[in-house]
């Protein structure tokens, strides 16, 4: 992989991870275009680094929230060691529990259907159809109004349902951000909180995926000749991810989130036709 391709894939990852158009689906598409269908095997490290790049974007945008979430997380651990646990001592402790609750169904779905999801990553036609479904999800967002729930009054059942949507988004072509933001709105979340919660619950998902790849990375080893392209791609993912988050927040506040549905439908139809006639 050369530096140009690495940067292009980094930009694709950074934009599509947060814009509701499916990062996994677009990576499958670009792998097809660049003839890199072996990405998950020969470029496993790059795939992991791209996700860390987008993770950095979240930390940059929500730096204050991340500071207090980390602080309260260690506060909970300290309390547990003392036998005095109060998960509602602050809004951020409640947020931590909501994030954990949302992560549970995602993990269960990922483990139960891992083999099926792996097969889907090998089919560009499947991506076309799942992008059509993503477009449907985004289209209904225009009919949803901003609710009143935030970390203070959101229920754990709300978080669990959003976690189910995130688990579904493991399929390439299903937008993780799009499906979880729509799920948040369906559960009565404020628009701002729906976006924030969507991005924050991606953190354990990204970290978990990276941890699962460690054994394969150790067996594969690291080729020193591709370090620079990999770093360039990671930085590209971080920068474009930061821009994408800011843009998405602004678009959702203006009530134009649904516009992405037209893109998903268009690219979905194109990919299906491409798969039929290539």
N, C-alpha and C positions, 0 to 999 in steps of 0.2 A: 504494500500500500504506500503510495506517495503522499506527500504533504498536502497537495491540492485535494485529493480525494478525502483525506482525513478531515480537512477543514470543512469540506462540503457536507460530509456526514455529521460532523459536529454541529454545524448550523441547522441541519435537518432535525437532529435530535433536540437541540435547544429550543427550536420553534415549536416542533410538534409535540414535545413532552407536555407543554403547558397550553398551547392553543388547542382547542377541542377537535383535532383532526387526526389523532392517533400517531404517536411516535413509532410504535412497533410496526404498524401498517406501512408507514412511509419508509422505514428502514428496509422492510422486505422489498418494497418497490425499488428503492435506490440500489439495493444489493443486486436486484435483477438487471437494472440498467447498467451498473458498473461490472457485471459479471462476477459478483462477490457472494455467490450463494453459499459459500463455506464460511461466512463471517462468524457464526457461532462456534466454529471449531478452530479455524486458524487465526481468528482475530478476537478471541474470547476476551483477552485483556482489554482491547480497545472498546468493546461493548461495555465492559464494566466501568472503564474510565469515563465514557460518555455519560453514564448515569451519575457518576460522582460529579461531573461537571454541572449537570442539571440540579443536583442536590445542593451544590454551592450557590446556585441562583436563589434557591429558597432561603438559604441562610442570609443572603445579602438583602433580599426584599423584606423578610420578616426577622431582622436581626434582633430587635427588642423582644419580640415574642420568643425567639429561640433562646435568648439569654435567660429569661425567666422560666421557660419550660425546662431547660437543663438544670437550673438552680433548684426548682421545685422537685424535679425528679430525684436529685440527690438528697433533697430534704425528706422525701418519702422514704428513701432507703435508710436514712438515718433514723427516722421515726420507727421503721420496722425493726431495726436493730435494738431499739429501746422498748419495743412492744407497745408503742403509742402511735397508732396510725389514724390520721385525720385527712381523708382525701378531699374534703371540702373546706380546708383551711384557707384556700385562695382559689380564684377563678382558674389559675393556671394548673392547679392540681386537678381540678375538675376536667380541664382540657386534656390532661395527660390520660386520665381514665377513659375519656371519650375516644381518644386516639387509639388506645389499647383495645377498646371494645370494637372499633371499626376494623382493626387489623386482624382480629380473630377469624371472621368469616373469609377474609381474603386469603389467609394462610391455608385454611381448610380447603377452599376451592382450588388453590394452586397445587396443593399436594394430591388431591383426589383426581384432578384432571390434567396433571402435568403431561402425560404422554399424548393426550389428545391435543393440547395446546402446542406441543412441539411439532406435531404433524401439520397443524394449521400454518405454522411459520414457513412451511415449505411450499405452500400453495398461494400464488399471487391472486388466483381467482377467488379464493376464500376471502382475501383482503378486500376485494372489490365489493362483495356482498356485505361484509361487516361494516364497511364504510357507509353503505346505504343505510344500514341500521343506525349508525352513529348520527347520520343526517336526520333520521326520524326523531331521535332523542333530542337533538338540538332544536328541531323545529317546534317542539312543544314548549320549549323554554319561554317562547314569546307570550304564551298564555298563562304563565305562572307569575304571581306577584311576590314581591319580597315579603317574607314573614317577619316574625318578631323574636325568633329564637337566636340566642348566641350561646357562648360557653357557660353562661350563668344558668340558663333555663332549658338548654337542650337536654333531651332524654337519651338514656343509653340505648333505647330501642331505635331512636333516630340514627345514632352512630352505627349500630349493627346493620341497619338496612343500607346505609351508604357503603359500608364495608362489603356488602353483597354485590353492589354495583361495581365496586373497585375490583372484586374478584372476577366478575364477568369481563372486565376490561383487560384481563390478561390475554384474551384473544386478540391477535393482531387485527387492527382495523377498528376495534372498539376503543374510542377515546377514553382514557382514564380520567382526565380532567373534565371532559364534557359530561360523561355519565355520572360522576360523583357530584359535580356542581348541580346538575339537573336533579339528582337524588336529594341534595341538600335543600333545594327550593321546594321540591315535593314534600319534604318533611318540615316545611315552615321556617327554614333558616332565613335570616337576613341575607341580602345579596353579598355584602362584604364578608360575612361570616361563612357563607357557603363556599366562596372562593378560597378564603384562608384555610378552612377545614380541609378542602379538597387537596390543597398543596401540602399541608402539614401531614396528612395521612399517607402521602406518597413517600415520606422519609423512611418509616420502617419497612415499607415495601421495597424501596430501592436498596436499602442496607441489607435486607434479608436476601434479596436476589444476589447481591454481591457476595455475601457470605457463602451462599450455596455454590457459587462459582469458584471459590478458593481451591477446593481439591483439584478441580480440572486445571486451574491455573498453575498449581504446583507441579502437576504431571507434565504440562505443556512447556513450562519454562518461559523465559523472556528473551526475545531476540533484541540485542542492544541496537541494531541498525534501524529499528522502527520506533525508538523511544521519542525522537523529535516529532515525527508526524503524529504520534499518539498524544503528546502533550499539546500540540497545536490544535488537534481535534477537540480535546477536553476543554481548552480555553474558549474555543469557538462555541461549544455547547453551553458553557457557563455564561458568556456574554449575551448570546442570543436568548438564552433562557430568561435572564434578568429582564431583557427588553420585552419578551413575550408575556411575562407575568404582569408587568406594568400596563401593557397594551390591553390585555384581557380584562383586568380590573376596570379600566376606563370604559371598555366596550360594554361590559355587563351593566355598569352603572347607567349607561345611556340606553339600555334596553335593546341592544343590537346583537346580543349573543347568538340569536337564531341565524344570523347571516352566514355563519360557518356551515349551516346545513346545506346550503347551495353548493359550496365547495366540495363537501363530502359526497353529495349526490353526483356531482359532475365527475370527480376523479374516480368514484366508485364505478360508474358506468363505463368510463374510459378504460379502466383496468380490466373489467370483465370482457369488454370487446377485444382488448389487447391479448388477453389470455386465450381467446377463442381463435384469433387469426394470426398469432405470432408464428 
